[in-house]
């Protein structure tokens, strides 16, 4: 699932959430309105979308610090 989430046996809302997190990670300044609307169409309310955004941003933040400092985390799959 880490390499190809789209083919994972997940429900549509879960796949939409994964796509949102991937898109936000790869292109933070991309079309945020379209991304948010896709989550709303999948049943997520504003509080859930905010939580997903905060969690994605937090992990990106931590990963960039770790990579910038050359820190290897325990259990890192790479």
C-alpha positions as CSV (number, residue, x, y, z in Angstrom):
1,X,0.0,0.0,0.0
2,X,2.9,2.4,0.6
3,X,3.9,2.3,-3.1
4,X,0.5,2.2,-4.8
5,X,-2.4,3.2,-2.5
6,X,-4.8,3.5,-5.5
7,X,-4.8,-0.2,-5.9
8,X,-5.2,-1.0,-2.2
9,X,-8.6,-2.5,-1.2
10,X,-9.9,0.6,0.5
11,X,-13.2,2.4,0.5
12,X,-13.6,5.5,-1.7
13,X,-13.4,7.9,1.3
14,X,-10.2,6.4,2.4
15,X,-8.7,6.6,-1.1
16,X,-9.8,10.2,-1.3
17,X,-8.0,11.0,1.9
18,X,-4.8,9.3,0.7
19,X,-5.0,11.2,-2.6
20,X,-5.4,14.4,-0.7
21,X,-2.4,13.8,1.6
22,X,-0.3,12.8,-1.4
23,X,-1.3,15.8,-3.4
24,X,-0.7,18.1,-0.5
25,X,2.7,16.6,0.1
26,X,3.8,16.7,-3.5
27,X,2.3,20.1,-4.5
28,X,1.4,22.2,-1.4
29,X,0.3,25.2,-3.5
30,X,-1.8,23.2,-5.9
31,X,-5.5,23.7,-6.4
32,X,-6.6,23.5,-2.8
33,X,-10.2,24.2,-3.5
34,X,-10.5,21.2,-5.8
35,X,-8.8,19.0,-3.2
36,X,-11.1,20.1,-0.4
37,X,-14.2,19.7,-2.6
38,X,-13.1,16.1,-3.4
39,X,-12.9,15.4,0.3
40,X,-16.3,17.0,1.0
41,X,-17.8,14.9,-1.9
42,X,-16.4,11.8,-0.1
43,X,-18.2,12.7,3.1
44,X,-15.6,14.6,5.1
45,X,-16.7,17.6,7.1
46,X,-14.6,20.7,7.6
47,X,-13.2,19.5,11.0
48,X,-12.1,16.2,9.4
49,X,-10.5,18.0,6.5
50,X,-8.7,20.4,8.9
51,X,-7.4,17.4,10.9
52,X,-6.2,15.6,7.7
53,X,-4.4,18.8,6.7
54,X,-2.8,19.3,10.1
55,X,-1.6,15.6,10.2
56,X,-0.2,15.7,6.7
57,X,1.6,19.0,7.4
58,X,3.0,17.8,10.7
59,X,4.5,14.6,9.1
60,X,5.9,16.6,6.2
61,X,7.5,19.0,8.7
62,X,9.0,16.3,10.8
63,X,10.3,14.4,7.7
64,X,11.9,17.5,6.3
65,X,13.7,18.2,9.6
66,X,14.9,14.6,9.8
67,X,16.1,14.5,6.2
68,X,17.7,17.9,6.5
69,X,19.7,16.8,9.5
70,X,20.5,13.4,8.1
71,X,18.6,11.7,11.0
72,X,17.6,8.1,10.3
73,X,14.5,7.1,12.2
74,X,14.0,3.6,13.7
75,X,11.8,1.5,11.4
76,X,12.2,3.9,8.5
77,X,11.3,1.8,5.4
78,X,13.7,3.7,3.1
